[in-house]
Amino acid sequence: MPSRPTRAARRHVGRAALAACLVVILAGAAGCGDSASDAALLSTAPSPSPAPDAVLLGKGTIRDGVIIDTKGPSQFVVFRRIIAPGGTTGWHHHEGPETAVLLKGTLTLFRKGGCKPVTYHPGDAWNIPADVPHMGRNDGTEPAEFLVSYLLRPGAPYRTDTPAAC
């Protein structure tokens, strides 16, 4: 008969499951391409709540695949950001990956390596790999509100300003 897991092992598994659930909630479904199966992923039909007391803070679809490798211990950090019309995040990067979902307004995102601006609308989500310089700008007429999460090395700065990359 197998032994029961220790309290520490159960706590570790519970924390890992919680972190995975938070990433999934913030990231939404990760669709790739324009297939019929992607149409199902992009459906606006409500998803069942994970628990009766759960509060959905945001939901969006990342249209590109996501690969996350932290190469060691990480802190999961979540912020709610609001960028006023005409405002910008300034050019910056993060030591770990960024995943975000736009809740209200519009946000135009610029990334180093292509620098083609992409405009996001409520329900859109994005993922930016570690150390990729980027800048968000609100070209709209209302505040852009989004939830953004990072997986960072413990003690790492939340962001590092960088020169304009485009």
N, C-alpha and C positions, 0 to 999 in steps of 0.2 A: 504494500500500500504506500503510495507516495506521501511524503511529509507535507504538512500544511505550510504555506509560505509564511515567512516571518512578518511581523508588523512593518519593519523597515522595507521589505520587498513589496508588500501591498501598497505602502505609501508611495514608493518609487513608481510603481505601475500606475497608480492613481494620478500622480503628477504628470506622468508622460501622457496619459489619456486626456487629462484636462488640457495640456498644452496642444495636443493634436486637435481637440475639439475647437479650441479658440482659433487656431490657424484656419481650420475649415470654415468656421463661422465667418471670420473676417475675409477669407479669400474667396469664398463661394466655390462654385464648380469651375474647374479648369478645362475649358473647351479648346480644341485645336482643329482649325479648319472650318469648312462650311457643310459638313455632312448632315444627314437627317438626324443622326444621334445627337449632334451638337444642338440642333433645334430643340430637342427635348431637354437638354441641359439648360438652355437659355429660357425655358418656359417661365412665365411670370406666375404660375400657379403657386399658391402658398405651400411651404413645406411644413410638416408637422413640427411642433415645438419639441426640443429634446427632453424637456421636463416641464411639469405644470408651472413651476416658479421661474422658468427661463424667460429672459427679456431679450428679444432680438434687437441689437443695436444697429446693425447694418448688414446688407447682403448685396453681393455683386459678382459679376462673372469676369474672370481673367481669361482673355481669349488666347493667350500664349501659354505654353507649358511652363511649369514652375519646378525648378530644381533647388533644393535647399540643403547645404552642407555647411554646418557651423564649425567643423574641425575642432570641437571641444565644448566645454561648458558654455552655456548661453543664457542670457536674461531675455525674457519675453517682455517687451515694453509696448504699451498701447497709448496713443494720444488721440484726442479729438481736436482737430484743427479747423479754424475758420479763417479764410483769406478774403478780405474785403475786395469789392470791385476795384480793378486796377492794381491790386496788390500782388506781391510775388513772394515766393519762399526764398529767393536768392539762390545762386548756384551753390550746391553743397553735395556731399556724399555721406554715406554711412558705412561703418566697418562691417556691418552685417546686412542681410537682405531686408528690403522694405516691402510690405504688402499693405495695400490700402483700398478703401471702397469710398466712392463719392456718394454722399447722402443728399446734398442739395446744391443747386447752382451748377456751374460748369467750371472746369479747370483744364487749362492747356498745359501739357507736360512736354518738356524738352529733355532729351537725353544725349549725352556724348556718344558719338558713334552713329552717325546718321543725321542726328539733329532735326529730323522731320517732326514738327509739332503734332501732337495728338490731343484732340479735345475730348474730354470725358464728361459724361452726363450722369445724373443720379442712377445708381444701380450698376455703373461701370466700376471695375476694379483693376488694379495694376500691381505688378511685381517688378521691383528693380533689384538686380543682383548687388551684392556687396561691392563697395568702392566704385560704383558707376556715378560720375557727376551728373546731376540733373537739376532742373528748376521747374517749379510749377508757377503758373501765372493765371490770375482770374481776369479774363477778358470779358466776362459777363456783366450784367447789371445788378446782380444780387450776390450776397456772400456765398462763397463756395465752402461747404462744410463736408469734412471727410474724417473717417477713422483711419489711423495709420498705425501699423505695428512694425516692430523691428526685432530681430534676433541678434543680440549684441554680446560680445565678450563682456563678462562681468567687469564693471568699472570703466568700460569704453564710453566716450562721449556719444550723446545721441546723434550729433551731426558735426561735420567739419566743413566749414566754408571753403569753397574752391573758386578759382578764376572761371569766368564764363567759358564754356566749352563749345559754344556755337556763335 
